[in-house]
Amino acid sequence: MQRALLILSIGTLLVLGAAVAGQALVVMLGVTYTPSGQPADLTPLPVIVSFLAGLGGILSVPLCLATFVLGLVAMLVREQYGWVVAVVVSGVLGLVGLVGMAWVLLSANSPVAFVTPLTLIPLVTVLYSQRPDPGTARRPDAS
């Protein structure tokens, strides 16, 4: 389960990174949109960065939720309650940050993607999944 958590966490971080990079490029390139939501300039670069920002933003929320749930299950099965507290705190901070970012950025064109606070969740689960299994840890001989 730890390997699946690591793979899901890294995938989530990659999607979040794509959303953050895409939004930064949208602002840096000065991409403007029509009232229908399409880029005003239909050259390949504005279309690609808009797609990157949009798709990354849409996919990152359910991936973060899946990472959160799988992380909780993995930590509760192993009875590592300190890590459970860490992932719950990261989830609460990520959710509060997501709401705050969406509220602040509703009317502004910012280089910061609104899903940026959600990176806390996969970061905590990546750190957790890098820990060795406590059942396989070597114990010193008692001689």
Secondary structure by P-SEA (a helix, b strand, c coil): caaaaaaaaaaaaaaaaaaaaaaaaaaaaccccccccccccccaaaaaaaaaaaaaaaaaaaaaaaaaaaaaaaaaaacaaaaaaaaaaaaaaaaaaaaaaaaaacccccccccccccaaaaaaaaaaaaccccccccccccc
